[in-house]
């Protein structure tokens, strides 16, 4: 495999020096522009503080400007044995997911709870391994429909599982479509026991800020 002409490793090493950051991964496009920054950090610091630190390091050390929306932070807690566990998102909360496969087709159901309100989302499609993960994103977004208040639409762009600091991470890319235009959102979550559950949590990580904005405006 040929090496990238861009000093991505140097950038990632600099980001690892930020307080609480455990690992960092940077994705660039063919022009060397940063498309995504994924940060794995210990709990104890607000994600917004870490995002600001990432922006500051990239500007100060490498003169790289990056939109804060391209930075995603997954926080973990360290137990007494030195292993990590994901810090659960407060809302909405995943309470159930099912997968049924018949004749090469998959049906996915995701159940979310926000407050005392149970929401369900269904998605169907071919049952290939990659597409089944995509269906869990689609079903999660459909379950969230009651919270969008018809103000915008979420569209699944990509989903995958990658490795970062010996941890399996679910990554999700979503496009938000609103009257003002389009916006790219990314989310990530640790894969603990089930990659499907991690994909749902990564989806919630991507859209939670927008849902919070709707609930508070």
N, C-alpha and C positions, 0 to 999 in steps of 0.2 A: 504494500500500500504506500503510495507517495505521500510525503508530508505536506501539510498545508503551508502555503507561503505566508500565512499570517501568524503572528506570535500569540496564538490563542492560549497556549500553555502558560506563557508569561502573564497574560491577563488573569487567568484563573488562579495562578499562584498568588498574585497580588490581592485578589478578592478573598482568598483564604486567610489573609492576615487580619481581616475585619473581625472585631470582637464578636464571639458567638458563632461565627461561620464555621461549619464542619467541612463543607465541600462546595465546589462551584463548577458549573459547566456552561460554556458559552457556545452558541451556534451562530455561524456567520453565513451570508449568502456568497454567491460567486464573485462579488465585488469586494468581499472582505468586510462588509457592513454587518454589525451585530444585529441578529434577528431575535435572539432569545438569550436570556441569562437565567439559569436555574440555580437557586441557592438552597443548600441544606444547612439549617442553623439550629442551635440549641434554643430552648425556650428561655424566657427571661428578658428579652428585648422585643419591642414592638416591631412587626414586619416593616412598617413604614420607616423606622429608624435605619433598619438594615438596607432597605432600598436606597435611602438617601446616601448612606455610606458607600454603596456600590457605585452610584452616580458620581460621587465625589472622587473616589479612587480612580475611576476610569478617566475622568477629566484631568485630575491633578498629575497623574503619572504617565498617561498615554495620550492626552488631549483628545479623548474619545467622548463625544456627546451621544447619549442614548435616552430614548423616551422611557420614563419610569414604567410605562405600561408593558414594556417588554421584559421586565424583571419579575420573576415569581419566586416566592419564598415558602419553603416547606419547613415547619418547625418540629423539632423532636425533643423528647425528654430523655435524659440519661439515667438509667437505674443503677443500683449499687454494683452490678456486675459490669458496668461500662457499656451496656448495649443500649440501643435507642428505641424509643416508641413514639409514634406520631402523636402530636397534640391535636385532640379532636376539635373540629369546628363546632361552634355553639349552635349554628342554625344555617339553613335547615339541616335536619339530622336524618341520616340513612337508617331506616328501621327494617327494610326487607328488600331482597332482590331474588328473582327467579329466572331460570333459563330453561326453555323447553325446545327441543329439536325434533322435527318430524320431516322425513323425506328431504333432507338437505336444506331445510329452512329452519330458522331460529326465531323464537318469540321471547322477548325479554320484558320483564316487568320490574320497575323500580318503585319502591314506596318510601316517601319522605315524610317527616313530621316537622312542622313548624308551629310552635306553641302547642295547641291541642288540635290542630288541623292536619289530617292525614291526606296526602296527595299521592296519586299514582300516575305513572307514565308507562306507556306500552310502545314497543318498536319491533318491527319484523323485518327480516331480510335473510340473504344467504348465510349459511352457518359456517363459513370459513373462520379460522381462528382470529384473524385480524378484524374481520367484519363484525364478529360477535362483540369485540371490545367497542367498536364504533356504535353498535346498537345500544350498549349500556350508556354511552354518552347521550345518544338520541332520546332514550327513554327517560333519563334524568332531566333533560331539558324540557321534555313534554310534561313531566311531573311538576315542573316549576312554572308552567304556563299561568296558573292562577295568580302568581306573584308579579308577573310582568305587567299586569293591568293594561294589556294591549298597547303599551307604549313602545315596545321594541320586540325584536325577534332574535333568537339565538340559533345559529347554524353551525353544525359540526364540520370542522375542517380536517382535523387529523388527530390520531390517538396512537400511543405506543408505550412500550415498557422499555426502560433503559437502566443502566447501572451507574451509580454515582457513589463513591466512597464505600464500595462493597455493599451498597444498599440497592435494592430494586426500586425504581421510581416510575410511577405512572405519570405520563405527560399528556395533556390535552390542549388542543388549539381550537378556539371557537371564534366565530365572527358575530359581532353584535350589529344588527341592522336596525336603524332608527330613522326618523324623519330628518335628523341632522346629518346622516351619513352612516358610514361603516366604521367599526373599530375592532381590532384584533385583541383577543383575550387569551391568556394562557394560564394553566393551572397545573399543579403537581401534588402528588401524595405518595407516601411510602407504601410499598407493597408489603403487607405484614404476612397474611396467610392466603389471601385471595386477590388475584390481580383484578378481578371484576369489581370487587368492593373498592379497591384503590382507584380504579378509573372513575367510579361514581364520585368519590371524594375529591379527585382532581378536577372533575367537572364543577363541583360545588365551589372549589377553591377559585376557579376561573371567574365565576359569575357572582360570587357572594357580595363583592363591593357594589356592583350595580343593583343587586336586590336590596342591599342595605340602603342605598340612595333612594330607591323608590319608597321603601317603608318609612323613611324619615323626611320626605318632601311632599 
